[in-house]
């Protein structure tokens, strides 16, 4: 998959990428239907956005059949990482600590989420201090 550092997706483009990452290669109609489950969006709007994304090389299009099937060129983890890094820099002066404290302080964190966070911290500490057991 492609690194998208020069073609950052907009919020609307991210919505389309999320549908594709969750469901795999899909038609415009399917993607539009999925978006409409969350908010109203016209078919032609979705189609136009996807055409722009094709030009930005965020998507590929298989057009050997009557129905065009689109797939993401952008890797999910790389895209989310890039967007998070950008957000962190712009909103929290690059401080992951401030971001985490703000997120945990303004969100009702479940016990399961806290356990996952603890596991991640343990894993990061093992990597940082070379205690991979």
C-alpha positions in Angstrom: 0.0 0.0 0.0 1.0 3.6 -0.6 2.3 6.2 1.8 0.0 9.1 1.7 2.2 11.8 3.2 1.8 14.2 0.2 -2.0 13.5 -0.3 -3.6 13.8 3.2 -7.2 12.8 3.0 -9.9 15.3 4.0 -12.5 14.3 6.6 -14.9 13.2 3.9 -12.2 11.2 2.2 -11.4 9.5 5.5 -15.0 8.5 5.8 -14.8 6.8 2.4 -11.5 5.1 3.3 -13.0 3.9 6.6 -15.7 2.1 4.6 -13.2 0.5 2.3 -10.9 -0.5 5.1 -13.8 -2.1 7.0 -15.4 -3.8 4.0 -12.8 -4.2 1.3 -13.0 -3.2 -2.4 -16.5 -1.8 -3.0 -18.7 0.1 -5.5 -19.7 3.8 -5.1 -23.3 2.7 -4.4 -22.2 0.4 -1.5 -19.9 3.1 0.0 -22.6 5.8 -0.4 -25.2 3.5 1.4 -22.7 2.9 4.2 -22.1 6.7 4.6 -25.9 7.3 4.6 -26.2 5.0 7.6 -24.4 7.7 9.6 -25.4 10.9 7.8 -27.2 12.0 4.6 -25.0 12.1 1.6 -25.9 12.2 -2.1 -24.6 9.5 -4.5 -23.1 12.1 -6.8 -21.2 13.7 -3.9 -19.7 10.3 -3.0 -18.8 9.7 -6.6 -17.2 13.1 -7.1 -15.1 12.6 -3.9 -14.0 9.2 -5.0 -13.0 10.6 -8.4 -10.9 13.2 -6.6 -9.4 10.5 -4.4 -8.5 8.5 -7.5 -6.6 11.5 -8.9 -4.9 12.0 -5.5 -3.8 8.4 -5.7 -5.7 7.5 -2.5 -7.8 4.9 -4.4 -7.6 2.5 -7.3 -10.5 1.6 -9.6 -11.2 -1.7 -11.2 -13.2 -0.9 -14.3 -13.2 -4.2 -16.2 -16.9 -4.7 -15.3 -19.9 -2.5 -15.6 -19.7 -1.6 -11.9 -16.5 0.1 -11.0 -14.9 -1.3 -7.8 -12.7 1.0 -5.7 -10.0 0.0 -3.3 -7.8 2.0 -1.0 -4.2 2.6 -2.0 -3.5 4.2 1.4 -2.5 1.9 4.2 -4.8 2.3 7.2 -2.1 2.3 9.9 0.1 4.7 8.0 -2.7 7.1 7.2 -4.0 7.1 10.8 -0.4 7.6 12.1 0.2 10.5 9.7 -3.1 12.2 10.6 -2.5 11.6 14.4 1.0 13.1 14.1 -0.3 16.1 12.3 -3.1 16.5 14.9 -0.7 16.0 17.8 1.7 18.7 16.4 -1.0 21.2 15.7 -3.2 20.7 18.7 -1.0 19.5 21.5 2.5 21.0 20.6 3.6 17.5 19.8 2.9 16.2 23.3 1.5 12.7 23.4 1.2 13.1 27.2 -1.1 16.1 26.8 -3.2 14.3 24.2 -3.7 11.1 26.4 -4.4 13.1 29.5 -7.0 15.2 27.6 -8.6 12.1 26.0 -8.8 10.2 29.3 -10.0 13.2 31.2 -12.8 14.0 28.8 -14.0 10.5 28.0 -15.8 7.8 30.0 -13.2 5.1 29.7 -14.4 1.5 30.2 -12.6 -1.1 32.2 -11.8 -2.9 29.0 -10.3 0.2 27.4 -8.2 0.8 30.6 -6.9 -2.8 30.4 -5.9 -2.3 26.8 -4.1 1.0 27.6 -2.2 -0.8 30.5 -1.2 -3.6 28.1 0.1 -1.0 25.6 2.0 0.8 28.2 3.6 -2.5 29.4 4.5 -3.3 25.8 6.0 0.1 25.2 8.1 -0.1 28.4 9.4 -3.6 27.5 10.5 -2.2 24.1 12.0 0.9 25.5 14.0 -0.8 28.2 14.8 -4.0 26.3 12.9 -6.3 28.5 11.2 -8.3 25.7 10.4 -11.6 27.4 
